[in-house]
């Protein structure tokens, strides 16, 4: 197996781990982001832990933004799946 294929598989695994983390901790992450929006202070909690996971597949300076986007995307997906029609 080539180095590129291994790197690609590793990247997929890191992304999968981060997505699983978001799914498992969605409510906590969403609460932290709501609090962050109103206070300007992000607790040292699940979102920051997710950002640490994101550092395995994105630049360190982008990790917190990536974590926030992942939580937002999962919250939208969850809401859409559970919306009554």
Secondary structure, DSSP 8 states (H G I E B T S, - for coil): --HHHHHHHHHHHHHHHHHHHHHHTHHHHHHHHHHHHHHS---SSHHHHHHHHHTTTS-GGGHHHHHHHHHHHHHHHHHHHH---
